[in-house]
Amino acid sequence: MKSTPLDDLEQIIKADQTASKEVVKGAEAMIRAMRERRAAFDSEKKQAEERIQRGVRLTKHRIPL
């Protein structure tokens, strides 16, 4: 059976929608991971700032940021 241009176009659209969904899922996962890393960084930064404000003596040891 020979496919018509409309059939071909429909297949392309379906494939594009599937690919778009996968791209969106990947982008959402990336954004979620970036937000989690940002939250972890902000937490570490806040802890370091609190230690500095409490007057922790600076030594040769590094304060983890």
Buried (B, 14 or more C-beta within 10 A) or exposed (E): EEEEEEEEEEEEEEEEEEEEEEEEEEEEEEEEEEEEEEEEEEEEEEEBEEEEEEEEEEEEEEEEE
